[in-house]
Amino acid sequence: MSSAAREILGLGLCVLGWVGVILVCGLPMWQVSAFTDGHIVVAQTTWEGLWMNCAVQSTGQMQCKVYDSILALDPHMQTGRALTVLVTLLGLVALMVTVVGAQCTTCVRAGKTKSWIVMTGGVLYILCGLLVLIPVSWFANIIISGFYDPKVPNSMKREMGAALYIGWAATALLLLGGSLICCSCSCPGEGENAFPVKYSASARRPTSNGEYDKKNYV
């Protein structure tokens, strides 16, 4: 695979991961109510996210309420808000940087500067993947610890919601895509010679009798 193809593939994966982070930031399904009492019919399901919590009735009706105070939230909620918003903005910056330095664009003249710009975009995407992994894994650890804690009543137990799985998928896409972008700058593609050979034209010096000598001079 050529370096340009790796670059385009990596950018596509990073854009998908960035869109996944935006979904994770807005979805209220970070943790959902766990049904551990053995009841088959459940009248209400609770969803809790970074910005609001929702109550879904068995009839299909859903009511959501935004959190009243930011300072009253738990530390992992505040951290999740800050990091997901930061990754959303940082992903936009990484997209602009990568497009400016991409091989298929002419914003910057081809050379080392163009390669460094693309590599910077790849590193920013890798950083986005690491940052979004922190709140997702933190939430998962708290949910699992509370689920197996006998001191927590069954009505307060929670399970991991769909937003966490989307967050892990977005992390994988950002890390893989960012690595491909960086590899497209550091690894020469097919048909590219890492050590180019310079050729010089041979010259023939005329002899005293007017004929050219067969010996070539470089």
C-alpha positions, 0 to 999 in steps of 0.5 A, spaced: 500 500 500 502 506 498 503 512 503 498 516 500 493 510 500 495 509 507 494 516 509 487 517 506 485 510 509 488 513 516 484 519 515 477 516 514 478 512 520 480 518 524 474 521 522 469 516 523 472 515 530 471 523 531 464 522 529 463 516 534 466 521 540 461 526 538 455 521 539 458 519 545 458 526 548 451 527 547 448 520 548 445 519 555 446 512 555 453 511 559 449 507 564 443 504 565 439 501 570 440 494 572 435 489 573 437 484 578 430 482 581 428 477 576 422 481 574 420 480 567 416 486 566 419 492 568 415 499 568 421 504 567 428 504 565 433 509 567 438 512 562 444 516 565 449 520 561 454 526 562 449 532 560 442 529 562 438 523 565 432 520 562 426 515 564 423 511 559 417 508 560 414 501 558 409 504 554 415 508 550 414 515 553 421 518 555 422 524 559 429 527 560 432 532 565 438 536 564 443 536 570 441 542 575 448 544 577 455 542 574 459 543 581 454 538 584 456 532 579 461 527 581 468 527 579 468 522 573 462 526 570 465 532 570 472 529 567 467 526 562 464 532 560 471 536 560 475 530 556 469 529 551 468 536 549 476 537 549 477 531 544 471 534 539 475 540 539 481 537 538 479 532 533 477 538 528 483 541 529 487 535 527 482 534 521 484 541 519 492 540 520 491 533 516 488 536 510 493 541 510 499 537 509 495 531 506 499 529 499 492 530 495 492 537 497 496 543 495 496 547 501 503 546 502 509 545 498 511 538 498 517 536 502 519 535 509 514 541 512 508 537 509 510 531 512 511 534 519 504 537 518 501 530 516 505 527 522 502 532 527 495 531 525 496 523 526 499 525 533 493 529 535 488 523 533 492 518 537 492 523 543 484 524 542 484 516 542 487 516 549 483 522 552 477 519 550 479 512 553 480 515 560 472 517 561 470 511 558 474 506 562 473 510 568 465 510 568 466 502 566 470 501 572 465 505 577 459 501 574 462 494 575 465 496 582 458 498 584 454 492 581 458 487 585 458 491 591 453 488 596 452 494 600 449 497 594 442 496 593 439 493 587 435 499 585 441 503 585 445 498 581 447 500 574 450 497 567 454 499 562 450 503 556 451 503 549 455 510 549 461 506 553 461 501 547 461 506 542 467 510 546 471 504 545 470 503 538 471 510 537 478 510 541 480 504 536 479 507 530 482 514 532 488 510 535 489 506 528 487 511 524 492 516 527 498 510 527 496 509 519 497 517 518 504 517 522 506 511 518 505 514 511 510 519 513 515 515 516 515 509 511 516 509 504 511 507 499 511 502 493 516 505 488 519 510 492 526 509 493 529 511 500 536 512 497 535 515 491 541 514 486 544 520 482 546 519 475 551 524 471 551 524 463 558 521 460 562 525 456 567 523 451 574 527 450 576 528 442 583 526 441 588 529 437 586 526 430 579 529 431 576 522 433 572 521 440 576 517 445 572 511 447 573 512 454 567 516 458 569 521 463 564 523 468 
